[in-house]
Amino acid sequence: MRIKGSRARRGPGRVGLRLLLLNIIAIASASAMSSAAPHATSLASPIRIGLILDRGGKNDNSFNSAAYKGAMDAKRELGVYVKYVEAPDIMSFESMQRALAKKHFNLIIAIGFSQIDALKHVAKEFPNVHFAIVDGQVDLPNVKSILFEEHEGSYLVGALAARKSKTHTVGFIGGMDIPLIRRFQMGYVAGVHKFSPQTKVLSEYIGITAEAWNNPSKAKEIALTLYNEGADIIFVAAGASGTGVFDAAEETHHFAIGVDSDQNWMKPGFILTSLVKRVDKAVFSSIQEEEQNTFKGGVQWWGLKDGGIDYAVDQYNKSLIDPATLHYLEQLKHDIISGKIVVPDYYKITAAKAHGSNHS
């Protein structure tokens, strides 16, 4: 035992020296690789997604809530990292976009048309960062512009409103008076008159600034006026302001139609349906493309044919819509998708008028 111990104290021997030398070489090689490729650890890091919400925030139960849901679904299912911020005012959009870009977020998603001007500057400043904007178009190679065929869904809920109305008078309340909401209105009116050309449509807007998206008290005041003037169903496209219309519907025992998210649950029995705009689906899809390295700039449209637009039927409103009416709506949807029905589009009509005036 002593002889073996004394030999052990002499040193590792040839085999031991070779193993020690190999370990030293391996450590040195790993160190060299680490210094030569500092980005190697980042390759294993999750994709970083920045989400900038519009006024109203993630709890507006409408447009922003849908966007937030899409991002959270992607975080859960794809394992991406998501940071969201809520804008206190429209002047903060550019600084928020730039701050995320400087922190090397892979994809920054801007929610709402109000972010268009800011994004035009920031996306050009950071050409290697990917951006997406919902409800706006920015023609830069690193920007995906996500747009929806709102007029198609508005046509369907308009036809439903006319079919359900007992007073032959329905209403429309828009948030901020902008072309996007005029598009909702035009599709809605066309749908109403598809079913009943004699039905009257009363229309009002909450305002001309971004405050119109978050003013429930003003929306309720307008809704009560329209109900008093004979409307028994009001379609509201006004973000968080829509809750005021829902309150008015409940108080007067009339109907309202929600927008963007499925809002039927908010006032069961008083919300006839909701025009569902699958912002969540579009946001998730853009994040998935970034995660799969297939992201491309350009315009992407979502409509009835791909499930980007629809009307909601669930446990909260299914008793309000009889099977014959559902069949009628599904037939209209089929005719729109097939091209048999062409829903008037405010964007195209105003563009055609402008083009005509330029040549006159």
N, C-alpha and C positions, 0 to 999 in steps of 0.2 A: 504494500500500500504506500509506504514511504517512497519507494523507488518511482512509482507512477506519479506520485505528487511532485517529486523533485523534477521529473521530466516536464510536467505541466508548467512549472514555473520558468522553464528555459525559454518559452516562446511558443507561438502558434504552429510552428512547423511549416513545411512547403504548401500543404493543402490549405492550411489556415491562411497563409499569406496570399495565396491565389484568390481565395474567397474575399478577403479583406480588400484586395486590389480591385476586384470586380465591383464590390459595393461602392468603392470610392469613385470609380469610373461612372457607374450608374447615377450616383448623386450629382456628379459634375455635369453629366449629360442632361439630366432633368433640369438643373439650374440654368444651363445654357438655353434649353428649349423655352423655359419660362421667360427669360429675358428677351429672347428673340421674338416671341409671340405673346405679347402682353394681352392680346384680345382673346386668347384661348379660353379663359375662364368665362368671358362674356358670352361665348357661344353656347354654354350650358345654361345661361340665365334666361328667364322667361321673357317673351316679347313684352315690351313696355307700351301700354296704350294710355293716351291722354284723352279725356272726355270733357269738353267744355259745354256746359248746359246753358240754355237761353234763360231769359227772365222767367220766373215762376218756379224754377228749380226742380229737383228730382221728385218732389212730392206734389206736383201739380195734378196728378191723376190723369194726365193727358199726354201731350207731346213729349215733354221732357222725361216723364216717368217711363214712357215706352223706350226712349233712348237709353236711359239708365238700366232698364231691365235687360236690354240686349247686351250691354257691356258686362253686366253681372253674370248673365248666362255664359258669356264667352270666358269670363274669369273662372267660372266653375267647371265648364266642360273642356276648355282648351288649355287651362293652366296658365293663362297670360296674367301679367300684372296690370292692374287698372288703377289709375288715379283720376278722380273726377273733381271738377271745380264748378261752382255756381257763380255766374256773373252778377255782381251787385247792380251794374248799369252797363249800357252799351259802350261806354267809353273804355271799359276795362278789357274788352275782347282781345284787342291787339297785344296788350301786355301779357295776358294769360297765354295766348298762342305762342308768343315769343319765348316766354319763360319755359314752357314745356319743350319747345324745339331746342333751346340751349342745353337742356338736361338730357338730350339725346333720346327722347321717346321715339319709338319706331313709327308709330301711327298716332296722329292727333285728329280727333273727330270733333268738328264744330257743329253744334246743333242750332239750326235756325238761320233764316235769311239775313238776319241782322249782323251776322259775322262775315258776310261776303267781303265788304271793303277791307276789313282788317286782314282777312286771309289772303287777299290779293297781294298785300305787302309782305306778309310773313312767309308765305309759301315761296315767293320769289327770292326772299332773303336766305331761305334754307332749302335749296334744291334737292338735297340728299335725304330730306325728311319726307315721309309720306303723310298726306292730309286727306281728310274726307269732310264734306260738308253736306248736311241734310237740309233740303228745301232751298238750295242756292246753287248757282253755277259759277265756277271759277275755272277759266280755261288755261290751266297750267299743267304741264306733264306729270307733276307729282301730286295732283289733286284729283280725287274722285268726287264728282258731283252727284249726289243721290237725290233724285226727284221722283215724285209720285203722281199718278193719274187721279188726282183727287176728284175731278169732275165726274169720273165714272161711278165712283161710290156715291157721290152726292146725287147723281141721277137716280140711283136705286132707292135711297132713303127719301127722295122727293116723291117718287111714285108711291112709296109706302105711306107717306104722310097724306097724300091726296086720297088714297084709297081708304085710309082710316078716318079722315076728317069728317065730322058731322056738320060742321058749319060752312064747309066749302071755302074756308079761309085758313091759311097756315102762315107761319112766320119764319124769318131767317134773321139771326143776329150774328154779325161778324165781329171779330176783335178789332185789330188795327186795319184800317181801310187801305189795303195793298192789293196788287194784282193777284197774289196767291189766294186770298180770301174771296176776291171777286170770282175766281175760278170755281171755288166751292159754290158760291151763290148761283152762278150761271148754270152749273150742272144740276143743282137742286131745283131751280125754277123749271128747267127743261123736263126733269123727271115728273114734277107735279103736273105739268101741262100734258105730258104723255098720257097720263091716266085720266086727267080731267082738265080740258082746256079752259073751263069756266072757273076753276078754283083760283082764288085770289092769293097772292103772296105778298105779305107785308115784310119789308126788309129795313134793318137799321144796323148801324155800326157803333161800337163803343167809343172809338176815338181814332186819332191819327198819329199817335205816338206809341212807343212800346209799352206804356203803362196800361194800354187797352187789354193786354194779355193777363193782367192780374188785378182786375177791378170787379169783383163779384157784386158789390153793392150797386154799381152803375148798370151791370148786366141785368140784375134783378129788377131794377127800376124800369128798364126798357122792356123786359119781358112782361111785366105786369101791365104795361101800357098796351102791348100787342095783344095780350089775352083779353084785355078790356075792349079792344077794337074788333074782337070776333075770332081771332086765331085760336084754335084749340090744340095745335101742335106747333112747336118751335124747334127748328134745327139751329144749334149754336156751334160756331167754329171760332172759339175765342180763348183757347187755352184754359188757364186756371179760372178765368172769369165765368166759365160755363157753370160753375157751382151755384152762382146767383140765379141763373135761369132754372136750374133744377129745383131750387128752393121755391121759386115762383110757381113752377108747375105743381109742386106738392100743395102749396097754399091754395091754389085756385082749382085743384083737381083736374088739371089738363095734362097734356103730354109734352115732353121735351125729347130731343134726339141728341145724343152725345157725339163726341168726335175724337179722333186719333187713337185713344185706347178704348177698350171695352168699359164703358162707364155705367152699364146697366145696374150694377150692384149699388150704386150710390143713392138711388131713390127708387127701390123696387116698386113696380106698379105704375110709376110715373115717367120712366124713361122708356120710350117705345122701342128704341134700338140705338146703336152707336155705329157711326161710320168708323171702322177700324182701319187705321193707317199703320201698317206694320213697320214702324220705325225700328222696333226691337229686332225684327228679322233682318232689316237692311244693315243695322249697326253690327249685329253678330256676323253677318256675311262678310262685311269689310274686314273685320278683325280676323276672321278665319282665313281670308285671302292673304293678309299680312303674315299670319302665323305659318301659312303654307308657302310663302314666298311667291305668290301668284298675283300680288296686288298690281293693279293697272289704273292709271289716271283716265279721265274722260267722264262722260255722262252715263249714268245708269238709271234706267226708268223702272219703276215698280207699279204694277196695275192689277186689274182683276185677274188677268190670265195667269199670273205667277203668284197669286195670293198676297200681293203687297197691299191691296185694297179689298175691303169686304164690309159687310154689315154683320152685326153680332146678334146671335140668337143663343140664349143660355137659360139657366133655371130662373133667372130674374125677370125675363120678358117673354118666354115661350108661350105663356098663356094669353099674351096680348096679340099674337100674330097667328091667325088661323091657317090651317094647311093649304087652303086655296090661295091665300095671299102669298104664302111661302113659295108655292109653285109658280105663281105669277112673277115674283121677284127673281126666281132662279131662271125663268125663261128670258126675262129681260137681261140678266147677267150673261146668259149664253149668247143672246143676240148682239150684245156689245162686244164680247170677246171674238165672235165670228165676223164682226164688221157689218152685220145687218143693220144695227143701230149705231149711228155716229153721234156721240154726245158732243154738243157744242163746247168748244174749248176757248176760254177767255184769252189765253196766251196767243193762240193761233189767230183768233179773230182780230185782236188788237194789233198783232204784227202785220196782218194782211191790210188792215186799214192804214197803218203807218206807211207800209210799202206803196199803197195806192196813192197816198197823199204826196209821197216823194216824187211820183211820176206825173202828178197833175199840174 
